[in-house]
């Protein structure tokens, strides 16, 4: 007799995995952009092939969260305050170090100074795939765009559909996989 058909009859998901109630998954590709190595997952929801890839995905999530925070009004205010404090410290250091008059050329009021970025007319978005630091401009025909290109979109879609099938099996609702139209990256 083979493995039982209903996973709910097993004690827990991890216990079912170890006891053989659940079939071993196929090889899958690492989700981190730049790695994409095939690997056999050590647990059902594994997205990354190694601890280094998990750490890289965590760094990417931190980078994206910081970038999103800096786009808010509060984030911009805090950044301005931080820059002001830095300029004050710099002035203090220069005043102590320089006894002679400054020979720096004065800049005109209209030209950008060091540290200033030109104003952006369009808002750039960052890709939703872990490890992808590419920025892109959302088009008017697709304002809900989440990925920079078709490769990232395909990798995320593959993971989301696999996890949706996994949740569907956990519910024990049947053997029909979810429709690919439910994917938000489609």
N, C-alpha and C positions, 0 to 999 in steps of 0.2 A: 504494500500500500504506500502511496506517495505522500508528499507533504499535504497537510490539511488545506482546504480551499479557503476557509474563512480565517483571516488573521485575528479576528476578535476572540477566537477560541483559545489563542495563545495567551500567556500571562501578560506579557508586555511586548512592545516592539523590539527592544533589544534582546529580550529573552527569546522571542520568536526567531530573531536573526541567528542567534547562537545555536538554538536547538534544531534548526533546519525546517521550521514551519514556513520560513520565507526563503525563496530561492536566492542564491548569491547574485548580485547584480552584474551586469556586463561591464566591460571596460568603458570608461568615459574620459572625456578630455577635461583638463584643468581649466577652470573658468578665468583665471588670471590672464590678462592680455600679456603676451610675450612668452608665456610658458606653454600653454595648450598641449602639454604632454598627456598621452593616454595613461590611465592608472586604474587599478582595481580598488574601489573604495573600501575603506576599513569600517565604515559605518554607513547606514542607508542614505543619509542626506549630505554626504561628503561632496563638496564643490571643488576642493583644492587638493593637489597631489601631495603636498608636503607642508611642513611647518613653516618653511621659508615663504611659500606662496600664501599661506594664511596670514603671515606677518605683513607681506606686501599688500594684501587686500585690506588689512587693518590700517596701514599707512595711507592707502588711497582713500579709505572712508574718512579718516581724520582730515586729509587734505581737502576733500569735497565739503565736509562739514564746515571747515574754516572758511572756505571760499564762499559758501552760501551765507554764512554769518556776516562776512565782510560786506556782502551786498545789501544787508539790512541797514536801516537808519542808525540803530544802536551800534552796530559793528563799525560803521563809518565814523561815528562820533568817537568811539573808543580809539580807533586808529589815529584820528586827528590829535587826540589828547596825548597818545603815545609819541607821535612825531613831535609835538610841541615840547614835551619833556626832554626828548632826545636833543632837540635843537638848543634848549637851555643848557643842558649838560655840555654840549659841544662848545657853546659860547664861553662857558666857564673855563673849560680846558684851554681854549685858544687864548683867553685873556691871561691865564697863568703862564702859558708857554711863550707868548709873544710879548716882547718888550718893545719891539720895533713896529712901525706902522704897517698896516696891511697893504700888500701889493696885488691883491686880487682884483680882477677887472669886474666892474659893476655890470650887471645884466640889465637890459632894458625891461620895463615893466610888462611889455606885451609878449616877450618870448618865454617859453617854459623854462623853469628852473630845475635843478637837479632833484630827482625824486618825484617830480610831478609827471603824471601821465596825461596824454591828450584825452579829452573827453570822447567817450565812445557813443556813436549814434545808435548802434545796435547792441543788444544784450547778447553776450555769448553764454552758451550753456555747456556744462561738462557732461561727458558721456556717462551713462549709467552702468557700464561694465567695469568691474573692479580691475584696477591696474591701467585703465585707459585715461591718460591725462589730456587727450585731445579736446579742444574747445571747438564748438561749431555754432553757427547761427541758425536758429529755427526759422524755417521758411513759413510764409503765410499759408501755404497750402497744407502744411502739417504742423500746427502750433503745439501739438502734444508730443513732438518728437523727443525721444529719450536717448537715442544712440547716435554716434557720429557717422556710422556707415553700416553697410549690410552685414559685414562680418561680425561686428559687435552685436547687432540686433539678432543675428542667427544664433550666436552663442548664448545670449540671454534667453531667447525663446526656447532653446533646447533645455536649459535648466528649469525654467518655469513650467514647461509642459511635463517634464519628468517628475517634478515635485507635486504638480497637480494630480498626476496619475497615482503617486504615492499616497496623497491624502484621500483620493477617491477609494483606493484599496483599503485604507484604514477604516473608512466609514462602512465598508462592506456593502456598498450600494450596487455593485454589479461589476461586470467585466468590460464595460464600454469606456474607452479613454475619453477624457474631456475634449471638447472641440477646440481646434487651434484658434478659433475666432475669439476665445476668451482671453488670449494673451494680450496684456497691455502694451507690448512692444511690437505689435504687428502692423 
